[in-house]
Structure formats: C-alpha cells, structure tokens
Amino acid sequence: MELDFMKMLYVFIPCIGGGLVQGTTGFGSGIFVMLFFPYFLPLLKSSALSSLISLCPCMMLAWRFRAHIRPKVVVLPAIFYLTFSALAIRFAANTDLTQLKAFFGLFLIIISLYFIFFADKLRIKPNLLTAFICGSISGVASGLFGIGGPPMVIYMLGIAGDDKEAYLANTQFFFCLTGIYTAFLRVVNGILTPDLLPLVIPGMIGMTIGKNVGVNIVEKIDVKLMKKLIYAFLGLSGLLTFVTNI
C-alpha cells in the first residue's frame, strides 16, 4: 500500500507541471511527465499512462475554447495521425525504444532552433501535403514515445497565425480525438492495463491544477510571447529527452 501511495505521488507532482505547460503552450504535458514516469514504470507503460492522463487537460481546454474550433482543419491530419500511430504502437510492443528516443530528442532540438530563427518566414497551409507530413510524424512519435505534440503544434501555429484562441482550440480538439483512439489501441495491444488505472486519478487532479494556472497565464500574454514559450519548451524538452536517453 505504501508503494502504491508513493507511485500516486510520483504521478501527481509531475502532472502539475505537465498541466501548467499544456495550459500555457497548448501542448507538452506528455513531454514533461515522460521525463519522470520512466523512472518507476517501463517506457511503454509510461507512454500509455501519460497519453491517458493528458486527455484531461486537452478536453477541458477544447471545451473552454470550443467556439474557435474548426473541424475541417483538424480532420485531415487526424486521419494520418491515427493511421501511423496505430502502426507505431504495434511496432513498439515488440521493440526496444531507448536509442530511438534519444534521436527523437535531437529532432525536437532541430525543430526548435529552426522555428526560433525562421518562424516568421514560414507559413503552413492546411493542405494534403502538410497534413500528411505533420500528422504522420506526430502519429509515429505518439505511438512510440507518447510524445506526439510538436509536429502538430507546428501545423496548428501555421494555420492559426496570431489567433491564440484558435490555436489552443484546434490543437486541443485534435489531441482529444487522437488521444481517445490511441488509448483504445494501447488497450487492445496489452500496453494500457488495469494496474495503471489507479494512477490516472492523481494524474488528472495534478493536470487540472496545473492547467488552471497555465490558462490564467496565457490570458495575460500576447501571441508573440506565447510562441516564444512554445519554441523554447520544444528545445528544452528535446535536450532533456536526448540527455536522459544517451
């Protein structure tokens, strides 16, 4: 019983930080908690728990900004995401992902540096090609590591422009749709198991606390500062992911 309580505490505390990041930048709860969960759970179990808990702030944020949701923008990349995440989850069930995760950290660092210096020159349009590239990469990253947000953040930022409410609404709506589906896939593949369920409640409570703080922050900052926070967190999460997996 003591061990179970400690696990709940280990989930609760990081999830406060994860909710804060999600509420401020629109993504990143999975990245943040995955820096901690693998210390007391196997990698695949960690990613399953992270994805399930992260649904909580996504649903609350999507509901809060529901007036700004544009389903047509979300559906196309979601189709590619769901297809590739399903393939990645099946692959991950029988694969050692340790070294792959280090390379994913490098990928996040490169993306961060690119957007810090070239973001103003990049304009992503919601067409078939960009939906395929961002949706498929995001799906693979989510299926393997439980960290699928960064590529879709790039897509949604390019579409929303300076409308931070539209960015938050469509990003969270996307994560809701895909999160429910990937949770189902993990159950089917025996990755998301009943022993993880007691850890979901403290995780969701922590996420809710952090999310509320994050939303209060984002309401007081302009879109340029929000974008800087997003790019900075991309780079930091990439660096931490790389360093902890080499």
WOHUPE-V391105 format. One record per residue. SS is DSSP state (~ for helix, > for strand, _ for the rest). D_CENTER is the distance of its C-alpha to the mean C-alpha in Angstrom with 2 decimals. Layout:
# WOHUPE-V391105
ss: <SS & SS>
d_center: <D_CENTER & D_CENTER>
This chain:
# WOHUPE-V391105
ss: <_ & ~ & ~ & ~ & ~ & ~ & ~ & ~ & ~ & ~ & ~ & ~ & ~ & ~ & ~ & ~ & ~ & ~ & ~ & ~ & ~ & ~ & ~ & ~ & ~ & _ & _ & _ & ~ & ~ & ~ & ~ & ~ & _ & _ & _ & ~ & ~ & ~ & _ & _ & _ & ~ & ~ & ~ & ~ & ~ & ~ & ~ & ~ & ~ & ~ & ~ & ~ & ~ & ~ & ~ & ~ & ~ & ~ & ~ & ~ & ~ & ~ & _ & ~ & ~ & ~ & _ & _ & ~ & ~ & ~ & ~ & ~ & ~ & ~ & ~ & ~ & ~ & ~ & ~ & ~ & ~ & ~ & ~ & ~ & ~ & ~ & ~ & ~ & ~ & _ & _ & _ & _ & _ & ~ & ~ & ~ & ~ & ~ & ~ & ~ & ~ & ~ & ~ & ~ & ~ & ~ & ~ & ~ & ~ & ~ & ~ & ~ & ~ & ~ & ~ & ~ & ~ & _ & _ & _ & _ & _ & _ & ~ & ~ & ~ & ~ & ~ & ~ & ~ & ~ & ~ & ~ & ~ & ~ & ~ & ~ & ~ & ~ & ~ & ~ & _ & _ & _ & ~ & ~ & ~ & ~ & ~ & ~ & ~ & ~ & ~ & ~ & ~ & ~ & _ & _ & _ & ~ & ~ & ~ & ~ & ~ & ~ & ~ & ~ & ~ & ~ & ~ & ~ & ~ & ~ & ~ & ~ & ~ & ~ & ~ & ~ & ~ & ~ & ~ & ~ & ~ & _ & _ & _ & _ & _ & ~ & ~ & ~ & ~ & ~ & ~ & ~ & ~ & ~ & ~ & ~ & ~ & ~ & ~ & ~ & ~ & ~ & ~ & ~ & ~ & ~ & ~ & ~ & ~ & ~ & _ & _ & _ & _ & ~ & ~ & ~ & ~ & ~ & ~ & ~ & ~ & ~ & ~ & ~ & ~ & ~ & ~ & ~ & ~ & ~ & ~ & ~ & ~ & ~ & _ & _ & _>
d_center: <30.86 & 30.37 & 27.84 & 25.85 & 26.01 & 24.83 & 21.80 & 20.99 & 21.46 & 19.29 & 16.41 & 17.39 & 17.68 & 14.35 & 12.66 & 14.73 & 13.24 & 9.62 & 10.85 & 12.77 & 10.15 & 8.14 & 11.67 & 12.85 & 10.56 & 8.61 & 5.09 & 4.79 & 5.72 & 4.67 & 6.21 & 8.89 & 9.98 & 10.09 & 12.68 & 14.80 & 14.50 & 16.11 & 19.12 & 20.24 & 18.65 & 18.67 & 15.66 & 15.23 & 15.84 & 13.32 & 10.47 & 12.05 & 12.39 & 8.92 & 7.70 & 10.84 & 10.76 & 7.46 & 9.47 & 11.90 & 10.73 & 9.37 & 12.88 & 14.69 & 13.42 & 14.06 & 17.44 & 18.25 & 17.91 & 19.04 & 22.04 & 20.05 & 18.24 & 19.59 & 19.14 & 20.82 & 18.18 & 15.39 & 17.44 & 18.28 & 15.00 & 13.87 & 17.01 & 16.29 & 12.72 & 14.31 & 17.20 & 15.67 & 13.14 & 16.32 & 18.22 & 15.77 & 15.67 & 19.46 & 19.77 & 17.69 & 19.93 & 22.84 & 21.56 & 21.26 & 17.94 & 18.81 & 20.12 & 17.57 & 14.81 & 17.09 & 17.37 & 13.66 & 13.90 & 16.79 & 15.04 & 12.54 & 15.74 & 17.60 & 15.19 & 15.28 & 19.06 & 19.60 & 18.06 & 19.75 & 23.04 & 22.83 & 20.43 & 23.51 & 25.03 & 22.17 & 22.15 & 19.96 & 21.61 & 20.17 & 22.34 & 22.30 & 21.79 & 18.80 & 17.15 & 17.98 & 16.88 & 13.42 & 12.87 & 14.35 & 12.69 & 9.16 & 10.68 & 12.35 & 9.62 & 7.73 & 11.30 & 12.43 & 10.05 & 7.22 & 5.05 & 5.13 & 3.88 & 7.13 & 9.75 & 9.10 & 9.09 & 12.36 & 13.64 & 13.21 & 14.65 & 17.49 & 18.30 & 18.16 & 20.17 & 21.20 & 20.31 & 17.50 & 17.86 & 17.48 & 14.35 & 12.72 & 14.38 & 13.51 & 9.83 & 9.59 & 12.23 & 10.55 & 7.54 & 10.54 & 12.60 & 10.55 & 9.31 & 13.03 & 14.21 & 12.32 & 13.38 & 16.84 & 16.85 & 16.12 & 18.97 & 21.22 & 20.70 & 21.45 & 18.22 & 17.27 & 20.66 & 22.54 & 22.77 & 19.09 & 19.64 & 21.51 & 18.54 & 16.37 & 18.67 & 18.63 & 14.86 & 14.73 & 17.59 & 16.01 & 12.83 & 15.42 & 17.49 & 14.93 & 13.64 & 17.34 & 18.04 & 15.25 & 16.54 & 20.01 & 19.16 & 17.69 & 20.82 & 23.01 & 21.69 & 22.25 & 19.92 & 21.00 & 20.06 & 16.62 & 16.09 & 17.54 & 15.18 & 12.17 & 14.06 & 15.25 & 11.99 & 10.97 & 14.38 & 14.43 & 11.34 & 12.93 & 16.24 & 15.37 & 13.72 & 16.90 & 19.34 & 18.36 & 18.64 & 21.85>
